[in-house]
């Protein structure tokens, strides 16, 4: 699946490379790693959606309300009518 200019797999690979880079650091690498797991497993989601869900989960503010039916399929998200 293509997302903008890059394929879903290319985005996942780039994020994975950044996670394992020696000099590049994420503020919450566990959040990014968990988001990447969801993103790889569900090509119909954007990485941004997965990241927002994992940030919400880490903050303890679940469920994440969403109008996106695809995002609502992930545990921790709830579809708003």
C-alpha positions as CSV (number, residue, x, y, z in Angstrom):
1,X,0.0,0.0,0.0
2,X,1.3,3.5,-0.9
3,X,1.0,6.3,1.6
4,X,1.8,9.6,-0.1
5,X,5.2,9.2,-1.7
6,X,6.3,6.1,0.2
7,X,5.0,2.6,0.5
8,X,3.8,1.3,3.9
9,X,6.8,-1.1,4.1
10,X,9.3,1.7,3.3
11,X,7.9,3.9,6.1
12,X,8.1,1.0,8.6
13,X,11.7,0.2,7.5
14,X,12.7,3.9,7.9
15,X,11.2,4.1,11.4
16,X,12.9,0.8,12.4
17,X,16.3,2.1,11.1
18,X,15.8,5.3,13.2
19,X,15.0,3.2,16.3
20,X,18.2,1.3,16.0
21,X,20.4,4.2,15.0
22,X,23.3,4.8,17.4
23,X,23.1,8.6,17.4
24,X,19.4,9.2,16.9
25,X,17.2,9.0,20.0
26,X,13.4,9.1,20.5
27,X,11.9,10.6,23.6
28,X,9.9,7.4,24.2
29,X,11.3,4.6,22.1
30,X,9.0,2.1,23.7
31,X,6.0,4.1,22.5
32,X,7.4,4.3,19.0
33,X,8.3,0.5,19.0
34,X,4.7,-0.4,20.0
35,X,3.3,1.9,17.4
36,X,5.5,0.3,14.8
37,X,4.2,-3.2,15.8
38,X,0.6,-2.0,15.2
39,X,1.6,-0.3,12.0
40,X,3.3,-3.3,10.5
41,X,0.4,-5.6,11.4
42,X,-2.2,-3.3,9.9
43,X,-1.3,-1.7,6.6
44,X,-4.6,0.1,6.5
45,X,-3.6,2.4,9.4
46,X,-1.2,5.4,9.3
47,X,1.8,5.4,11.5
48,X,0.5,8.6,13.1
49,X,-2.7,6.9,14.2
50,X,-0.7,4.1,15.7
51,X,1.6,6.5,17.5
52,X,-1.3,8.6,18.9
53,X,-2.9,5.4,20.3
54,X,0.4,4.3,21.9
55,X,0.9,7.8,23.4
56,X,-2.6,7.7,24.8
57,X,-2.0,4.2,26.2
58,X,1.3,5.2,27.9
59,X,-0.5,8.2,29.5
60,X,-3.2,5.9,30.8
61,X,-6.0,7.8,28.9
62,X,-7.7,4.9,27.2
63,X,-9.9,4.3,25.4
64,X,-8.9,6.6,22.5
65,X,-12.0,7.9,20.9
66,X,-11.9,7.9,17.1
67,X,-14.2,8.2,14.1
68,X,-11.8,5.9,12.1
69,X,-13.4,2.4,11.9
70,X,-10.0,0.9,11.1
71,X,-8.3,2.4,14.1
72,X,-11.2,1.4,16.3
73,X,-10.3,-2.3,15.6
74,X,-7.2,-2.0,17.8
75,X,-7.5,-2.7,21.5
76,X,-7.5,0.6,23.3
77,X,-9.4,2.5,20.6
78,X,-13.1,3.0,20.6
79,X,-15.2,4.2,17.6
80,X,-17.3,7.2,18.2
81,X,-20.7,7.2,16.5
